[in-house]
Amino acid sequence: MKKLPKLVRPSNQMGLASSAEDTTVDLSEFLDLDERVGKEIRQLRKARDTTISELSEATNLSPGYLSQIERGISSPSVKALHSISRALGVTISWFFSPAADDDDGLRDVVVRANRRRRLTFSSGISDELLSPNLGRELELLRCTFGPGSESGAEPYQHRGEESGIVISGTLHLWIGDKHVILNEGDSFAFSSDTPHRYANPTDNETIVIWAITPPSY
């Protein structure tokens, strides 16, 4: 499968960890697909700054079919959804955001602690989406940096701004030609169009609450 040409967040550049792939799929989840799945696909595609044509090329699915899925006109097959999830760098379960307290009215407002969408990357970094979805102007993440994890040797840049606070551990952050070491309670903010990268070179886990606008998952 062709890789999408768009850059992703630094933690994602090495792709998902092999253990993060969906090993089983509950086919009952696909019996009642509705427009929410298409909406989740569209939001993630836009957050990745990817066009339908580019997604079509990466998945071998026609632009018309993808457009119909995003608009809720057509339901994707299990195979198609696997192709879309791999192309966009997530697991297939990403597209099934659970309602809060089984209340669909709260689905786009509240995320319960035990129902967060989580992705684990080969970089040793795991992201939990604290925002209900990627459809708003702000994306909020709980990022866990395993011991020795890093975003990579090459810096990254994109449009927007980001800020965060270190909840525990130590984070090394490079912004342009500046290198800063952040410890528990320290916070930061910078323009995302400045090349940046980050790492946890210590033997302990680091947890950071990270805000990004606009969403760029």
Secondary structure, DSSP 8 states (H G I E B T S, - for coil): ----SS---GGGTT-B-GGGS-----GGGGTT--HHHHHHHHHHHHHTT--HHHHHHHHT--HHHHHHHHTTSS---HHHHHHHHHHTTS-GGGG----BTTBGGGTTT---GGG-EEEEBTTSEEEEE-SS-SSSS-EEEEEEE-TTEES-SS-B--SSEEEEEEEESEEEEEETTEEEEEETT-EEEEETTS-EEEEE-SSS-EEEEEEEES---
